[in-house]
């Protein structure tokens, strides 16, 4: 069980890194070239896109941290019922909130 939690942790952290590298950083590079006195007309669209990617990255990082903490604290084997209530349910709720933010 602990190894599964650590694998899940790695997956969520990799997702966070990929979102940072391929979604947020290109937007940051575009914005860096702007003149603050005269931003382009489409600046709100880029801001909103950056925010959506940031929310996904944040949720992925938090999910990875939760799994890491659970793996660290796990000292006894979990039953299926404990897994459902301690891991799957909070992750499903966080995923649904993330999808709600993206839409």
C-alpha positions in Angstrom: 0.0 0.0 0.0 2.8 2.4 0.9 4.4 1.8 -2.5 1.2 2.5 -4.3 0.8 5.8 -2.4 4.4 6.8 -3.3 3.8 6.0 -7.0 0.6 8.1 -6.9 2.7 10.9 -5.3 5.3 10.7 -8.1 2.6 10.8 -10.8 0.9 13.9 -9.3 4.2 15.7 -8.9 5.2 14.9 -12.5 1.8 16.3 -13.6 2.5 19.5 -11.7 6.0 19.8 -13.3 4.6 19.2 -16.8 1.9 21.8 -16.4 4.4 24.3 -15.1 6.8 23.6 -18.0 4.4 23.3 -20.9 1.5 25.6 -19.8 2.5 28.2 -17.3 6.0 29.0 -18.4 5.1 29.7 -22.0 2.5 32.2 -20.9 5.0 33.8 -18.5 7.4 34.2 -21.4 4.7 35.9 -23.4 3.8 38.3 -20.6 7.4 39.1 -19.8 7.7 40.9 -23.2 4.7 43.2 -22.6 4.8 46.8 -21.8 3.0 47.3 -18.5 1.6 50.7 -19.6 0.0 49.2 -22.7 -1.0 45.6 -22.4 -2.5 43.9 -25.5 -6.2 43.6 -25.9 -6.2 39.8 -25.3 -4.4 40.0 -21.9 -7.5 38.8 -20.0 -7.7 35.6 -22.0 -4.0 34.8 -21.3 -4.6 35.7 -17.6 -7.6 33.3 -17.4 -5.7 30.5 -19.2 -2.7 30.9 -16.8 -5.1 30.8 -13.8 -6.8 27.6 -15.0 -3.4 25.9 -15.5 -2.3 27.2 -12.2 -5.3 25.7 -10.4 -4.7 22.3 -12.1 -1.1 22.5 -11.0 -2.0 23.4 -7.5 -4.5 20.6 -7.1 -2.1 18.1 -8.5 0.7 19.2 -6.1 -1.7 19.2 -3.1 -2.9 15.7 -4.1 0.7 14.5 -4.3 1.5 16.0 -0.9 -1.5 14.3 0.6 -0.5 11.0 -0.8 3.1 11.5 0.5 1.8 12.3 4.0 -0.4 9.3 4.0 2.4 7.1 2.8 4.6 8.5 5.5 2.0 8.0 8.3 0.9 4.6 7.1 2.2 2.0 9.6 -0.4 -0.7 9.2 -2.0 -2.3 6.1 -5.1 -0.6 5.0 -8.4 -2.3 4.4 -10.5 -1.5 1.3 -12.9 0.5 3.4 -10.1 2.6 4.9 -8.7 3.3 1.5 -12.0 4.5 0.2 -12.6 6.9 3.0 -9.0 8.1 3.6 -7.7 8.4 0.1 -10.2 7.9 -2.8 -13.0 10.1 -1.4 -10.9 13.2 -0.8 -9.1 12.8 -4.1 -12.4 12.4 -6.0 -13.7 15.6 -4.3 -10.6 17.5 -5.1 -10.7 16.3 -8.7 -14.3 17.4 -9.1 -13.5 20.8 -7.7 -10.6 21.2 -10.1 -12.8 20.3 -13.0 -15.4 22.8 -11.8 -12.7 25.5 -11.7 -11.5 24.7 -15.2 -15.0 24.9 -16.6 
